[in-house]
């Protein structure tokens, strides 16, 4: 609440009357509100702020040690003591390191990107560079991070709610265009996890997480009420494998946002979980049987009365289905196209209304903010999205047929933004090859 109040431009120490969680459980006794009504009156009529707005910018901190290692340890202790770290070692954001990272921006360092909710911290290009420096990133990663932040801060994303909710959603950043390969962003085996040969996703996603915490105030149990947390220090940042798209299949950014193929862009939505699906058959199924049975298993995982999908029922997404390049190729040979696949998954993931009622879903549909979502209560079976196009279908991952992944969403929108790179971008990529070794596919171990 303090973060939300601050994000609205009000004093962060605004008057507040707090109650134990028991007050908000089903069947609770609300008489305590009447008993404490005087606290409400006093808060409305007698409260005076203690908060004093400091003048000028943030002060640089100085840390000294007997050795570099000692100073680094003390710096990390200081970051944790002030709740600026994330529990893993961080690079101190020295002026030199931040200036180095800023070489990757096409925008001036003081350019304001917006207010990071719910706390409302003003976010600039330099703010992003500080977070990326702490996360161990490089200058060539900065354009993607800035675009992802711009997408998160778009009004339709409702990021203020997603940051504070108890449901533990986390941002997923899909990168399209040649910049993915340029900056060593993984699109193949292990694209959602750590990869020393493709380290960009971990740094970009971790920097975004540090911004969520340090600028947006998403501290567990204080600024975010995520009961279990998003289970990710690095969020999820990966590239679609455009080189492996079957003939006639357009990149995700073209299908969803209308960006021209070959454009550098990001697409951001918020996931609430990741589920692995055993897609391949176990015996000697025909290709047609293998694909159809696998699609049914995908739809069965999607057909779950978990009403977080209501957040994106009208304009957002119920989630993202990831299929590997080899599976996409198999599907394409049998005549499947992305629109046909989304239509199949949409039709076969509909939930019988009796199951919706049994799970208590009617009440969630009835109170939804979207009139169209509320109207959907008349549908039987109930679709998890208003239309098939809401489902995200992405080709990425290792060239293996056995598994697909479903990232269930809690996402009112899927926001796309183009990526801007500086004129010196090619020089930054050359320096990356110098520092990290050859980044082409031919040089991979």
N, C-alpha and C positions, 0 to 999 in steps of 0.2 A: 504494500500500500504506500509506503514512504517513497519507493521508487516511482510508482504511478503518479503520485501527487507531484513529485519533483519534475517528472516528465511533462506535466501539464503547465509547468512554469510557476507553480506555487511553492511556498516554503517547504523544504523537506521535513521540517519538524512540526507540521500542521497538527492541530488537535486531533486526538484519536482515542476512541474507547475500544478496548480490546476485550475479547471473550474467549474462553477455552473452546477447543474444537468441538466439544460435545454439543454446543449450541447449534452447530450446523449439520448435525446428524439427523436421520429420519426419526420422527417421534420425540424430538427434543422439547424441553420445557422452556418457553420463551419469556416466562415471567421475570427472569433476571433483567431483561431490558427495561421493564417498568421500574424495577427496584433501583436501577442505576440511571434513571432519566436525568437526574441533576447533572451528571457528568456531561451529558449531551448539551444541556443548557449552558453550562459553564464553558464548554469548548466553543460554542457558537457566539458567546457574548463577552467572554473575559480573556480569551487566549491572546498571548503576545509572542511573536517569533523570537527565538534565540539565535536563529541562523544569520550569519553575517557573510555577505558576498565578498570574497577576496578580490582585490584589484590586481590586474596584470596576469601574465601567464604562469604556468607551473614552474616551480623552481627545479633546477638540476640538482640531483643528489650526488654526494661524493662518498665513495667507499674505499677504504684503504686496507691493505693487508700485508703480511710479511712476505708474501709471494703472490704471483698471479693466481695460483690455485686457491690460496687463502682469501684473496679479494673476491674471486668468483663465488666461493662458498658464502662469504658474508653478504654479497649482493643477492644471492638466491634466498638466504635467510631473511633479508630485508624485504624482498618481494613477497614472501609468504607471510611474514608478520603483518604486512599492510594489505594482505588479501589481494595481491596483484598477480600472483603466480597461479598455476593450475595443478601443482603437486609434482610435476616433472621439472627437471632442470631447464632453465631458460637462459637465453643469451641476454645479458644486460643491454638495454637499448641506449648505447652511448651515442653521442652526437655524431661521431664519425660513422658508426654503423647505420644510423638512420639516414644520414646524408647519402650514403652508398645505396641504400634501398631506394631512395627517392629518385635515383637515376632512371628507374623503371616507369616513372609516371609521365604521361603526356599533359598532365594538369599541374598547376602551381601547388606547392606544398600547403598553402593556406586555403585552398579551395574547399568550401564547406559542402559536404555531401548530404548532410541532414542531421537530425537528432536521433540518437540511438535509443530506442525505447527499452524498457519502460522508464528508466531513470531520466532519459532525455539529454544525455551527454552529447555536446556538439562534436560531430565527427568530421574531420578534415582528411585530406590526402595524407598529411603528416601523421595523423592518428593511426591510419592504416599502416603506414610505414613503421611506426613504433611497434605495433602488434606483430608485424611480419618479422621485424628484427628480433623480437623476443622469441618468436617461434622458430628461429633458425633459417628463415627464408632468404631469398635472393632477389635482386632488382627485377629480373624478368618475370617473377611471379606477381609483382605488384599490380599490373593491369587487370589480371583476373580477379584478384582480391577486391580491388576497387569496384569492378563491375558487379561482383557478388554482393558487396555491401550496398550498392545502389539498388539492387533488386530486393534485398531484405528490407530496405527503408521505404520501398514503394508503398503508398497508402493501402493499395488493395491487398498487400501481403498480410495486413493485420498483425504485424510483427510484435506490437506491444502486448497482444494477448498471448501469442505463441511463446514469447519470452517468459511470461509469468505463470502460465498454466501448470496444472498438476500433472498433465499428460505426457511430459517428457519428449516433446517433438524436437527434432534437430534438423538444421538445414542440409539439403542435398544440392550440390552444385554440379550440373551437367555442362561440360564445356564442349563446344563445337567449333570447327574451323582448324586451320593449320597450327594455331598457337598451342594446341594441346601437345602435339608432337614436338613443337619448337622448344617448349619449356620442360620437357620430360615429364609430362603428365600421363599417368597410366591409363590405358584403355583395354588392356588385355588381362592375362592371368594375374589374379590378385588385385584388381583395380580398386577394390574397396578397402584394401588393407595396406600394410607397410611394404615398401619396395625400394631397396637402396639404389636400384638402377633408374627408378622413376620417382624421385622424392618430392616432387612439387605438390602433390595432393595433400600430403601430410602437413607441410608447412602452411599452405594456404588455408586448409581447414582448421588447423590449430590457431592460426592468427585470427580467423573469424570467431572462433570460440573465445579467445582472449578479449576481443572487442565486445562480444556478448556480455562477458563478465565485468570487465573493467570500465567500459563506457556505458553499457546498458544496465549494469547492476545485477546481472543474473547470478548472484551468489546462492548456492543451495540453501533452501529454508529461509532465506532472507529476501532476495530479489526474484528468485524463481521458486515456485512451489512444486516443481517436478518431483514427484514422490520417489522415483527410483533414479532419475537422471537419464540422460540420453545415451549413456554407455559408450560415449565417444569423446576422446580428447580432441579429435581431429575432424569432427563432423564427417561428411562424405563428399569428396571432391574427385571427380574422374572425368575422362574424356570419352565421348562416344567413338567407337571404332568405325569411322566413316570409310576408311579404306576397304573394309570388309562388307560394306552394305551391299546386298544383292542388287542387281541391275533394276532400276526403276524405283528403288526405295530411297526416299529422301531423308536427310539428316533430321534428327529430332527438332532442332531449332527452326528448320524450314517448315516442318509439319505443324509445330505448335505456335510459333511466333511469326512465321512468314519471312524470316531472314533469308537472304539469298544464300544458296549453297556456296561454301568457301568463306563465308563471313566468320570472323572471330566473335564468339558470343558465349554468354552463360545463360542457363535456365535454372531457376531456383524454386524448389518446393520444400515442404517440411514433412519429414517422415516420422512415424512413431514406432517403427519396428522393422526388422529385417527377417525374412523367412526363407530358408532354402527349400526348394521343391525338387524332388526326385523326378525329373522330367522323362528320362529315357525308359523304354520298356526293358524287361528283364530277360526275354528270350528272343525268339526269331520272328518278331512282329514285322509285317510289311512296312515300308516307309509311311504309307498312308495311316496305318494303325498306330505306328509310333508317334506320329505328329498329333493325331486326333486324341489319343489317350493322354498324351502329355498336356495338351491344351485343357482337357477336362480336369486333370489334376491341378493345373494352375488356377482354373476357375473355382475349383473346390476350396482352395486356400483363400481366394478372394471373397467367397461367399460366407462371410463371417459377420454376425450381428454385433459388431464393435462400432458404436456410433460416432467414433472420432471421424469417420468418413463423411459425416454430415457437414463438417466444416467446409468441405470442398464440393458439396453435392451439386451446386449450380454452376459455379465458374472455376472451381479449383480442380482437385484431382482426388480420387480414392487411393491412388498409389502408382508406383512404377513397376512394371514388369521388365526385368532384364533377361534378354536371351543372348546366348553366345553366338558368335559369327557362324559357326558350323551349323547350328540349329536354324538360324535365319536363312542360311543357304538351302538347307533341306526344305524348309517351309516354302521358300520362293519357287523351287523346282516343282512343287506340287500345286502351284497357283495361288498360294497365300500371299496377300499384300498386307501392309500395316492396317488399312481400314477394315479389311476382312477379319484380321486377327482381333482387333479391338472390338468389333461387332460380336464375334464369337465369345470373347471373354466377358463382355457386358451382358449378353443374353444368358450365359450359363452361370454367371455369378449372382443372379437375382435370388433374393431370399424369400421363401414362402411367408406370407403374412402371419400365418400361425406361429412360425418360428420367431418372427419379429415380436409378436405379442408375448410369447413365452419368455423372451429375453428382456421384457420391459422396454422395448424400443419405441412403442407408440408415444410414450410421454416425451422422449427425446425428440421425436419428429414434431410433435405438437408445439414444443417450445422453441423450435429453431427460428433463428432470425430471418431466414429467407422464406418469403411467401411461397415460392415454387417448391422449396423443400417441404414445407408444411402441407402443401397440396398433394405431395407424393404419398401421403398416408392412404390415399384412395387406391393406390396401385397394389396389385397382388398377382405375381410375386413382386417384391420391392427391389428396384435396381439400386446398386450402391453408388450410382452417379446418374445425373440427369441424362447424359448422352454418352455414347461410346468414345467420342473424341476426348472426353475428360481423362481417360486412362492413358498414362504415359507408357510408351513402348520404346525401349532403347536397346540397341545392339552394342554389347560390350562384354568383356570378360575373356577368359581363355578359350581357345578353339577346342572345345570338348563338349560332347552331346548330353552328358548325364544330368546336369542341373540347370535350373533357372532360379532367379531370386525375385521375390516379391517384397517391395518396400511399401508397407501400408502407410497411408498419408494421414496427416492432420493438417490440411493445407487449403485455406480459403482461395488461394490463387497459385498459379504457376507463372512466375515473373521472368521475362527475358530481357536481357540488356546486351548491347553490343560492347565489345572490348576495344578500348583505345590504347594504342601503343605509341611510345615516343619515337622520334626520328632516329634515335640512336639504338633502336631495338636490335638490329642485326649485330651491332658491336657487343651488346650485352650477351647475345647468344654465343658469339665467338669467345667471350671471356668465360662463359659457362663451360664450353668445350675445353678451354685451357685448364680450368680449375677442376672439373669433374671427369675429364676424359671424353672421348668421342661419344656423342649421344645418339647416333644413328642406330637403326635396327641391326646393321651389319656388325656393330661393335658390342652388342649385348652378349653376355655370357650365357 
